[in-house]
Amino acid sequence: MIYLLRRDLILQKRLLWLYIPFILIFVYSLSSPSLIYTLAALYIPYNALAYDEQVNSDKLLNSLPYTRLEITLYRYLGTLVYTFVSVILVSLILVLFNKSFSLLDIVIGISFFLIIAAFTYPLFQIFKQGNIATIIIVAFVLSVGLLSTFSEQMIELGNLFLNSSVSNALLFSALLLSVLVIYFGSWVLTYSIYKNKDF
């Protein structure tokens, strides 16, 4: 599993040099920290998927001593690892540039990204090769459009809950647990599709 994560990073080493400038562009051009967290989280896993499609790596992965369960699990766990790294990097950049953000911004941004991933990862297995770039572009445009539209309302709703008698820890835990349940369900669906595919 760690080998597969390292493989993603090695294959993307050129693109990783663009990761910080990519984040900086959004820090300067977007006012919503939630949207910045979402877009930063999209970068590494979706580049890995685009690369896998370009070189048709499913055949290679299935020739290695990994089960199809492990291959799909690596994709989902890898996304969580890359998301954690993106949260740290974006937070450091926001602090360095004196941009205000809150824990609620992080939770909303990452939750939104994981929901996007939960819906798009099964689509990568359903559609034929050659359509991944389209799915990535649609996911990117949807994430920008939807989060730009609803970020203010989500922040207001979050602040309403924060000012209520419900504790912050309970609110964040409930939101993250709900998102992780959706994400886990997506992995089960993706695995059930992937295990029956012919390569």
N, C-alpha and C positions, 0 to 999 in steps of 0.2 A: 504493500500500500504506500509506504513512504517512497519507494522507488518510483511509483507512478506520479506522486506529487513532485518529486525532484525532476522527473521527466518533463512535466508541464513547465516548470520554471526554466529549465535548460533550453527547451525549445522556444521559449518566449523571451530569452534574454535580451534580444534587440528591442522588443516591444516594451520590456520593463523599464528601459531608459526613458521611455515616453510617459511612463505612469505618473510621475510627479508633475511634469508639465501639464498633463491631462487634468490632474486634480486642480492645479493652479488656475487653469482656464476657467473651470467651474467656480472656484472660489471667487474669482474676480467678476464673473459674468452672472452668477446666480445669487439671489438674496436668501434663498431657503437652504439652511444647513441640511435639512432632511433630504432634499433633492441631491445635494452634493454627496452625501453618504450613499444614497442609492446608486448614483452613476459611478462612483468610485468602486463600489462593490461589483458592478457589472463587468468591469474591465478585464480582469485576469481570467475568470472562468469562461466568459464568452469568447475571448480570444483563443483560449485552449480548444473550445468546441469548433471554432472556425478553422483552426489549424488541423484538428483531427479530421474534419471533412475534406480539407484540401488534399491531404495525403492518404485519405481512406485508412486511417489508423485502426479501425475496428478489426480488420484482418490481422494486423500485427498484434494487437492486444489479445485477440482470441488464440493466437499461436503461442503466447507466453503462458507460463504455469499459473494462471489466474482463472478463477471461475467467473462466470458472467455475473454472479452475485457480487463478487469482489470488485469487478470492473465498474458496475453501477454504483456500488457503495463508495468507491474511491471518488467518483465524480461528485457525489453529494457531500461527503465529508470534506473533500478538497475545497468545495465551495464555501463551507463553513470556516475552514482555516483561512482562506483568502479574504473572506469577509472580515474576520477578526483583524487581520493585518491591515485591511483598508480602513477600518475604524481607527486604529492607532495612528496611521499616517495622516488621515484627514483631520483628526483631532489635533495632532501636532501642528499641522499647517494652519489650521484655524486659530490656534493659540498664538503661533508666530506672527500671524497677520492681524492679530487683535480683533478677530471676528467672533462675535458672541454665538454660543450654541449651548444646548442643554442636553441632559440625558434623554429627555423626551424626543429631541431631534434625532438622536442616534437610534433610539428604539423604533421610531416611525420610519426612518430611512432604511434601516436594515430589515425591518419587518416587510416593508414594501418590496425590497429587492428579493427577499426569500420567497414571497408570494409569486413574483414574476418568474423566478427560477422554477418554482413548483409547477407552474402552468406551462412553461416553455420546454423544460427538459423532456417530458414525455413526447412533445411534438417533434423533437429531434429524432426520436426513434420511429415515429409514425410516418413522417414524410420522407420521401426519397432523397438520396444524396443530391446536393445541388441547391437545396432549399434552405440550408442552415443560415446562410448569409441573410436571406429574406427574413427569417424568423428573428435573427439578432437585430436587424434594423427595425422591425415592427416592435420588438420588445423595448428597444432603446427609445423610439418615438413615443410609444405608449407610456413608458415610465416618466419621460419628461413632461408629456402632455397631462397625464393624470395627476402626477404629483404636483406639478405647477398649479393645476386647477384646484386640487383639494388640500394642498399643504396647509394653507391658512385655516381652513375649516377643521382639519385634523389637529392642528396646534390648539385652536380654540376649544375643541372638544376635549383634548388632553388636559388643557388648563382647567377646564370645568371639573373634570374628574380629580385633578390634583388639588383643587380648592374644596372638594367635597370631603365627606368623612371617610371615604375609602383611602386606605394608606397607599402611598406611592409604590411601595414594594409589591403590594398585592396587585395593583393596576398593571405594573410592568410585567410581573410574573404571569398574569392572566393573558396579556397580549402576546408575550413571547411563547407561552405554552401553546396558545391557539395557532400561532404561525408555525411552530415546530411540528404540531400534529398534521397540519396541511402539508408541510414539507416532507414528513415521513410518509404520508399517504401517497405523495407524488413519487417518492423513491420506490414504493411497493408497485405502483402502476408502471413506472419506467422499467423496473426489473422484469415484471411479467411480460412486457412487450419485448424487451431485449433478449430474454432467454429463448424466445421462439423465433428469433430472426435467423436467417441464413446469410452467411458471409462468404 
